[in-house]
């Protein structure tokens, strides 16, 4: 299994975890898991291009540069990741983030679409192995 395949599997696992957390009413933790799912998808795509980065901001920026600005991937995924990053920060670092089920449902839908699109891009562009 390639690194990018492992990252996509981890992203899918985090999406499932977010669904469980949201169902239990833990919206802050669900937002965190959904952000990380999108982060791992971005890392997978960048990894498939031979690009690795050591910080969240660098991954987000590089994804924007190599996939959103070039429109190789739908620009909405970059916007969704930026939104998820902001919501994760609120959920992780404030006592009352004010996240709603609607916020989580939007992040969930975006993360699910992103992983499908990421898999499709990798199937088309990434070499096996």
N, C-alpha and C positions, 0 to 999 in steps of 0.2 A: 504494500500500500504506500502510495506517495504521501509526502507531507501534506500536500494540498487536499488529498482525499481524507486524510485523518482530520484536518481542520474542518472540512465540511461535515464530517460525521459528528464532530464535537459541536458544531453550530446547530445541527439538527437535534442533538441531545439537549442543548441549552434551550432550544425552542420548546421542547417537551417539558422541561423543568419549569419554564416560565408559565406554561399553561397550568401546571399543577399549583404553582405558587399563587397565580391569579385566582384560581378557583378557591383557594384557601383564604383569599382576601389580602395576601401580602403583595400589594401592588408595587411597592418600592423594590423588593427583591425580583419581582417579575420583570420590571423595567431594566434592572441590572443584567439579568440573564439574556434579555432580548438585545440589549446593546452588545454584550459580548458575542452573541450569535452573529450579529452583523460584522463585528470586528473580526471574528474568525473567518467569515466568508471573504472579507476584504484581504486578510492575510493570505488565504488560499489562492486568490486570484493573483496577487502580487508575487507570491512564491512560485506560481506556475510561470511567471515571467522572469524568474531568477532574482527577484527583488525581496530583500528582507529589511526590516526596520526595528528599532529597539524601543520606540515609544508609541503610545496611542496616537498622539497628535501627528507623528510622522506617518503612521499607517493611514490615518484618515486623509491626510494631505496627499500622500502618494496615490491612494485610491482615486481621489478627486482628479489628480493630474493625469494618471494613466488610463482611467476608465470613464470618468464622468465627462471631463473636458473633451475627450476624444469621441465621446458618445458611443464607445464600445459597449457600455452598459447603460441602462436607463439612468438618467441624471437623478431621478427620484430616489434611487438607492443611496446616493451620496447625501442627499438632503435628509433622508430617513436616518442615516447613521449619525449625522450631526445632531438631529433632534434627539435620538436615543442617547447619545453621549451626554447631552444637556440634562435629559430626564434621569439618567443614571446618576449623574453628579448630585442632583437634587435628592434622589432617593437614598443615596449612600451617605451623604454628608449633611443633611438637614434633618431635624426631628419631625417636621411636618411638610413633606414634599408637595402635598396637595394633588398627587397623581390620581387620575380617575380611571374607571374601567374603560372609558372611551379612549383615553391615552394608550392604555395597554393594548386594547383591541387594534388600534392603528399600528402600533409598533409590531404586534404579532403578525398582522397581515403583511406589513412591509418585510419583516424578517422571513416569513414563509415564501413570499414572492422572490426575495433576494436569493435565497438558497436555491430555488428552482432555476432562476436565471444564471446564478453562478455555476451550477452543475452543467447547464446547457453550454455556457461559454467554455468551460473546461473541456467538455466532450468535443467541442469543435476545434479548439485552439491548442490545448495542452497535449504534449507527447506523453505516451504511456511510460511509466517507469521512473 
